[in-house]
Amino acid sequence: MPTGTLEAIWIKRAKRGPMDPTNQATLQAGYGIVGNADWGGRRQVTILRRETWERIVERLGTSVEPTARRANLLVSGIELADTRGRVLQVGRCRIRIGGETKPCERMDESCPGLREAMVPMWGGGAYGEVLDDAEILVGDTVAWLGTETEEGS
């Protein structure tokens, strides 16, 4: 089974507020990242794939940082497209993917054309529900769980 890496963690301190980088975060089952403005609901954690982001900014000919996407987690080495319903293991925490994170108008504030460039192939990443209380750290292994037994369903 392919594995990836948790490359970065960001916590949003307020709605429409800045994304603060951190090397670790506490996740609470059913709510999301402790201290994040988006607490509870369906989009408890948002995840961006580094390789997808790099392809998008290269195509646009820009050097916009991934914080412009406003996701909580940056991962590499795994695919996020078409993963609705799957469970992603990030360190010791499981996250059930609820769907694609659609890019909003704020993307074009960072770089004209970014929103449109992110539309194909889940370019805006994914959102999910936190299934475990756990600490995660930059550098943690990221992998898809493949069976109901592994997923704890």
N, C-alpha and C positions, 0 to 999 in steps of 0.2 A: 504494500500500500504506500503510495507516495506521501511524503511528509513535507511540510514547509516550516517557515519560521515567522514568529511574531516580530516584526521589524520596528514597530513604533506604537505608542499608546498616546492618545490625546483625550483630555477631559474638557468638556465645554462648561465653563463656570456660570454662564447665563444664556438665556435664549438669545440667539443672534450674537452672542458674545465670542470672545477669542477662544481658540483651541489651545489649551495649555499642555505642552509635552510632559510626560512623566515616564519613568522607567518601570513603574509597577502600578497596579490598580487592584482595588478590591471589588469583586463582582458579587451581587446579591441575587439569588434566585428569584425570578419573577419581577425584578425591578431594574437591574442593569448595573452600571458602574456607580459606586458610591461617590457622591460629590458632583456627578454629571447633571447638567440642567434637564436633560431628557430622562426622566425617572419614571419607570413603570410603562404602561401602555404596550403597544405592539413592537415599537422600535426601541428596544432597550439598549441595544448595541448596534453600531453601524461598522461595517468592515469594508475595506478597500484592498484590492490586489495590486501590489507594487508593479508587477509586470504590465498590467493593463494601464495603470496610470502613466507609466513611462512611455508606452506606445502612443497614448493619446497626446501627451505633451510634445513628443517628437513629431507627430503628424501635424500639430499646430505650429511647430517651430518656436516653441516658447520654453521657458524654464520655471514654470509655476510649481511651487512646492505642493506636496500632497495635502498639506493642511488646508489648502483652498477647497478641497472636497468636503471638509468638515466631518470626516469619519472619525470614529473612536479608535479603530484598530487598523494597522497597515500590516498585511501579511504577504509572504512571498512563497513560491514553490507549490502552490495549489490553485486550482481553478474555482472561481465563485459562480460563474454563469450557470444558469439553469439548475440551481441546487435547492430550490424551495422544498422545505420539509426534511432536508438532511440535517444531520447533527455534526457540528464541527467541534473538535476537541482543541482547546487553546490552553496549553499547560494543563492545569488540573480542572479546568472549567469546560463544561459542555454548553454549546450555544445552538439552539434549533433555528435554522434559517427560515424566516417567514416570507422572504421575497427579495425582490430587487429594490435597491434604493434609487429612486428616480432623481436625476439631477434637477435642481431648481434654478430659478433666475439668478440666485446669488453666485452661481458658477461664472456667469458672464461678467460679474463685477470684478472677478479676479483676472479673467482673460476673455476677451471677446471671442465667441465661438466655442467656448469650453462646454457649455451646456449641451449643445447639439452634438459635439464630438463624443460626449459620454453616453449618448443614448444607446448605440448598438452594443449587443453582447454584454449586458449588465456592467457597462463601463462606469456606472456610478457606485458599483459595489452591491452589498447585500446588507439586510438588517436581520436581527434575530432576537430571540428570547433566551435569557440566561437561565440555565437549568440547575446550576450548582452555586453554592456560596464558595468562593475561592479567590485566592490571590493569583494574579498573572504578572509575568515579568517579560520585558523586552528580551528576546532571545529564546523564549519558550517554543517548544515544538507545537506545530499546528497540523492536524490530520483529520480526515473525514472518518467517521465511524460508519461501518458498513452493514452491521446486522442489528436486529432488534435487541439481541442480547447485549451487544456492545453499547447500544444507545440507552439501555436501561428502560426501554419502553414496555 
